[in-house]
Amino acid sequence: MDEHEEQINALVSGINSPESWEIAKRIVSLLGDVPSYVTTAIGFLKRDLEQNANEASGDSLFCFKRMLRGPGMKAPFYYLTLTLEPDIVEQHESLSSLDLVRYYKADELISLLSVLYLFRRISRGCDQEIWPEVANKIIIGSELGAHIGRAIPKIGMSFGLMLGGIRHLASAMFLGIDKKGFWKYSNYLRSKNIAFDLEREMRDWGCNHGQIAALLLQKLGVGATLSNAVVSAITSDLEIVDGMDDDTYRIKIAQIWLDSVLLYGKAPQMKVRGEYYPLKEALDHLLEHAESIRQAGSRHNWLNRTKDDITPEKTPLLFSESVDLNRTEAVEMDMPEDFS
């Protein structure tokens, strides 16, 4: 173990003590079991990532075709695609369920499904007076993270979207157990113009959102490698970034880019490996998106979209296919009501 690794381990072990992990596990357990349709789809997609050149296989496409039979599931897929690539969507005369799925790589579908499921599941356990503000952070974070991943291929959309969403989803678990404390914490972050404060979280709740994020990903079956990289990146200082493994470094740099463009509207002022800095055209495009989000929020609010947003008037492209969007049949019998 070299000096950098020793520094990382010393820092992470301090804020990620065994006692704090036990507290984080109790909080995450409040979500209950993850439905089989989520874990099965993620399992197939992980296999595709490893054995099928990151292309969604027939097994994966079958899972998503079943899920997208419900307009409530199709809505966020459509509006995220419209957010990321509006020109491509507008060029189509019609869009089928499989068209929406085939637009994404296997790892991107893992992130999309994970964030979507957690968003809807966690929202049901949170105070609805405060939830809209939290939801807005999750939507903006995931959307901007996806743009960062597109601008910096070494990060990739999958890592960008996942990180941008999972940090705020994990933090929202504190709202589910302590409305008053979470409200104070949110006001504190706003007053300091910072995204998170790990020490404050440890003081208030005995664990931090990085730990909860890692446990949420494990619960979904995403894998230990990503889960470990997420908690290590979130809970490590910038000063020791050069000693990180590739996955942890990728997530840490994505986190730095997210906070910099969202909080300050500019690229981070630190030295990073060359492949983690976008070309000028991509950077200009990214900062344009960031400024639009900073000023007006998310244009399409993809995670908040429901079956009411899939109609012949609002989404005519989706009504050119033969599938009746109001049919759910047996394919949705194990899905939560708000996924239908």
Secondary structure in CASP SS format (residue, H / E / C, confidence):
PFRMAT SS
TARGET T0000
AUTHOR 0000-0000-0000
METHOD secondary structure of the structure
MODEL  1
M C 1.00
D C 1.00
E H 1.00
H H 1.00
E H 1.00
E H 1.00
Q H 1.00
I H 1.00
N H 1.00
A H 1.00
L H 1.00
V H 1.00
S H 1.00
G H 1.00
I H 1.00
N C 1.00
S C 1.00
P H 1.00
E H 1.00
S H 1.00
W H 1.00
E H 1.00
I H 1.00
A H 1.00
K H 1.00
R H 1.00
I H 1.00
V H 1.00
S H 1.00
L C 1.00
L C 1.00
G C 1.00
D C 1.00
V C 1.00
P C 1.00
S H 1.00
Y H 1.00
V H 1.00
T H 1.00
T H 1.00
A H 1.00
I H 1.00
G H 1.00
F H 1.00
L H 1.00
K H 1.00
R H 1.00
D H 1.00
L H 1.00
E H 1.00
Q H 1.00
N C 1.00
A C 1.00
N C 1.00
E C 1.00
A C 1.00
S C 1.00
G H 1.00
D H 1.00
S H 1.00
L H 1.00
F H 1.00
C H 1.00
F H 1.00
K H 1.00
R H 1.00
M H 1.00
L C 1.00
R C 1.00
G C 1.00
P H 1.00
G H 1.00
M H 1.00
K H 1.00
A H 1.00
P H 1.00
F H 1.00
Y H 1.00
Y H 1.00
L H 1.00
T H 1.00
L H 1.00
T H 1.00
L H 1.00
E C 1.00
P H 1.00
D H 1.00
I H 1.00
V H 1.00
E H 1.00
Q H 1.00
H C 1.00
E C 1.00
S C 1.00
L C 1.00
S C 1.00
S H 1.00
L H 1.00
D H 1.00
L H 1.00
V H 1.00
R H 1.00
Y C 1.00
Y C 1.00
K C 1.00
A H 1.00
D H 1.00
E H 1.00
L H 1.00
I H 1.00
S H 1.00
L H 1.00
L H 1.00
S H 1.00
V H 1.00
L H 1.00
Y H 1.00
L H 1.00
F H 1.00
R H 1.00
R H 1.00
I H 1.00
S H 1.00
R C 1.00
G C 1.00
C C 1.00
D C 1.00
Q C 1.00
E C 1.00
I C 1.00
W H 1.00
P H 1.00
E H 1.00
V H 1.00
A H 1.00
N H 1.00
K H 1.00
I H 1.00
I H 1.00
I H 1.00
G H 1.00
S H 1.00
E H 1.00
L H 1.00
G H 1.00
A H 1.00
H H 1.00
I H 1.00
G H 1.00
R H 1.00
A H 1.00
I C 1.00
P C 1.00
K C 1.00
I C 1.00
G H 1.00
M H 1.00
S H 1.00
F H 1.00
G H 1.00
L H 1.00
M H 1.00
L H 1.00
G H 1.00
G H 1.00
I H 1.00
R H 1.00
H H 1.00
L H 1.00
A H 1.00
S H 1.00
A H 1.00
M H 1.00
F H 1.00
L H 1.00
G H 1.00
I H 1.00
D C 1.00
K H 1.00
K H 1.00
G H 1.00
F H 1.00
W H 1.00
K H 1.00
Y H 1.00
S H 1.00
N H 1.00
Y H 1.00
L H 1.00
R H 1.00
S H 1.00
K H 1.00
N C 1.00
I C 1.00
A C 1.00
F C 1.00
D C 1.00
L H 1.00
E H 1.00
R H 1.00
E H 1.00
M H 1.00
R H 1.00
D H 1.00
W H 1.00
G C 1.00
C C 1.00
N C 1.00
H H 1.00
G H 1.00
Q H 1.00
I H 1.00
A H 1.00
A H 1.00
L H 1.00
L H 1.00
L H 1.00
Q H 1.00
K H 1.00
L H 1.00
G C 1.00
V C 1.00
G C 1.00
A H 1.00
T H 1.00
L H 1.00
S H 1.00
N H 1.00
A H 1.00
V H 1.00
V H 1.00
S H 1.00
A H 1.00
I H 1.00
T C 1.00
S C 1.00
D C 1.00
L H 1.00
E H 1.00
I H 1.00
V H 1.00
D H 1.00
G H 1.00
M C 1.00
D C 1.00
D H 1.00
D H 1.00
T H 1.00
Y H 1.00
R H 1.00
I H 1.00
K H 1.00
I H 1.00
A H 1.00
Q H 1.00
I H 1.00
W H 1.00
L H 1.00
D H 1.00
S H 1.00
V H 1.00
L H 1.00
L H 1.00
Y C 1.00
G C 1.00
K C 1.00
A C 1.00
P C 1.00
Q C 1.00
M C 1.00
K C 1.00
V C 1.00
R C 1.00
G H 1.00
E H 1.00
Y H 1.00
Y C 1.00
P C 1.00
L C 1.00
K H 1.00
E H 1.00
A H 1.00
L H 1.00
D H 1.00
H H 1.00
L H 1.00
L H 1.00
E H 1.00
H H 1.00
A H 1.00
E H 1.00
S H 1.00
I H 1.00
R H 1.00
Q H 1.00
A H 1.00
G C 1.00
S C 1.00
R C 1.00
H C 1.00
N C 1.00
W H 1.00
L H 1.00
N H 1.00
R C 1.00
T C 1.00
K H 1.00
D H 1.00
D H 1.00
I C 1.00
T C 1.00
P C 1.00
E C 1.00
K C 1.00
T C 1.00
P H 1.00
L H 1.00
L H 1.00
F H 1.00
S H 1.00
E C 1.00
S C 1.00
V C 1.00
D C 1.00
L C 1.00
N C 1.00
R C 1.00
T C 1.00
E H 1.00
A H 1.00
V H 1.00
E H 1.00
M C 1.00
D C 1.00
M C 1.00
P C 1.00
E H 1.00
D H 1.00
F H 1.00
S C 1.00
END
